[in-house]
Amino acid sequence: MIRLGVPSKGRLMQDCFDWFGARGVVMKRSGSDREYSGVVEGVEGVVPVLLSAGEIPRELAAGRIHLGVTGSDLVREQLAEDEVAEVAKLGFGQADLVIAVPNVWIDVETVDDLDAAAAAFRKAHGHRLRIATKYHRLVRDFLQAQGVADYQLVDSQGATEGTVKNGTAECVADITSSGETLRANHLRILSDGLIHSSQAVLWASRMAEWSAEDRAAMEQLVQRLGVRSPL
Amino acid sequence: MTPKAAIRAEGERLLAAFVQAGAVSVEADILQPAGTLLDLYGEDIRARAYVTDDPVRGEMMLRPDFTVPVVQAHMAHGAEPARYAYLGEVFRKQMRGSGRASEYLQVGYEVFDRAAPEVVDAEVFALFRDLLAGLDLRPVTGDIGILMAAVRGLETSERRKAALLRHVWRPHRFKALLDRFAGRAPVPAGRLQLLERLKAGSPAQLIAEAGTFVGLRSAEEIAARAEALVADAETPPIKATEAALLYDLLSLEAPAAHALAHLRGITPMLPAIAPAVDRFAARLEALAARGIDVATLAFEASHGRTALEYYDGFVFSFLAEGMPPVASGGRYDALTAVLGAGAFIPAVGGVIRPGLVARLKGAEA
């Protein structure tokens, strides 16, 4: 049986069910409203596994699920390139991981400015310029590729936009869809500060065991979904 | 796989040779405070070093190299001059599937000596050559001091020189800055808009108009950089002839003696490099005195300019096909000043990977 990990609640679950439903693969939660189990109709050999969206990358990497739907931001942050393969972009759950600085930093418009500001900041304050984020790997890879120095990542698992006002960071790297929360917290996105454009993606695990039956079921599924198997 | 015992035996042999050459054998803790290493290398090191957490001591790193603890120990209570040797594991994260070891032995030799730096450079290089003889390695040398001298001698603003020097070890960023300062790359659109805005009002006024002030970076700091940006936009580009010499220098690769002749040739046009070229010449003389053929020794002006390094003078590697550098080292005078809290001593050293030496010698299980 192909185990297909899907978000277990909220908007993400509904969008996910709708996407599969529109392609003739009907997913439903079974049992009571509170029970985390489901069924798939319209294709053989696939069982849904309802999971918290945040846990789906880990389950894909462990090979405990064959397929999974979760944000590309989480997968790129947590997994190595060869652990999963992209099956299809689902076109919902769009959000951007961006670098944003205080709007009063009238001298900082680009990543290049941020780098120069970081050098001066470190000289003046004796510590590296702090960037609050929960996406440590994506942010560090981005800044390393751009050759930015004299910064420091500080962990922020929530309310990241507030860290600047609270004095625990100088700027942030956070996920946003409209930028409204950033603006409300007096922050502005750098003109070239887009680190990752995220959306919900159907991933296939390269770490899971794919039996001949699983592969046959996968062929059926991708045909039904109108996509190609990356396996 | 080379057996661990064979690797350790090779390490012990090399350590004994370093001690024979006059070094004192020293130890260093495996758990190093992360703060020092992060301040030195920046966040980039997190991608390479193992970070762990201690409830009392805070963030710690599994020793990614010995240089920092050895320099710290020397700066704290070392007598001068000093020669140190060490042998132990270092830990580096590797890319999945790279096949590279994430834990391996390093044996090293470090010299802290104020006398004739070029002679000491040659001493270290010749010692490594002797210990690695017969392994058919390809030695490559470089000199980051020449590049830094060239930057310091540019006819441009101090701010631009400082920006270039800060990124000497990040070749990609360095090139981007040089292209911009030399007028070879267009000013990015974002920067042009920014300059337009900055010219539209005083910094204080623009800051006031930008809304609620948040963050630790003060209005004075913001205004100072805004003014510097406007001033920089009026700084003329680095002259084409001068820029051409610097690009030429960045890509210079030739046998050492030939490279020296080339550098002598361009010195009249870039007089600031003269002292660094004199040091290069003195080093080649010292190397020749130790029996090294400088007519064939490879020299690359950009050698050693990689992230997570701190060399600021002579650099060298001993290379074999299909493996990481078997040995590498160089001069790191500036590092001693950074870690020495005001104190400073010229320093040069290098490391050998006994595991690779043992593998080249064919020690198989």
Interface residues (C-beta under 8 A of the other chain):
Chain A: A80 D82 P102 N103 V104 W105 I106 D107 E109 T110 D112 D113 D115 A116 A117 A119 A120 F121 A124 H125 R128 H136 R137 R140 D141 L143 Q144 A145 Q146 G147 V148 A149 D150 Y151 Q152 L153 V164 K165 G167 E170 C171 N185 H186 L187 S191 D192
Chain B: L38 D39 G42 E43 D44 R46 A47 R96 G97 A163 R166 H167 R170 H172 R173 F174 A176 P188 A189 G190 R191 Q193 L194 R197 L198 P203 L206 I207 A210 G211 T212 F213 V214 G215 L216 R217 S218 A219 E221 I222 A224 R225 A226 L229 A307
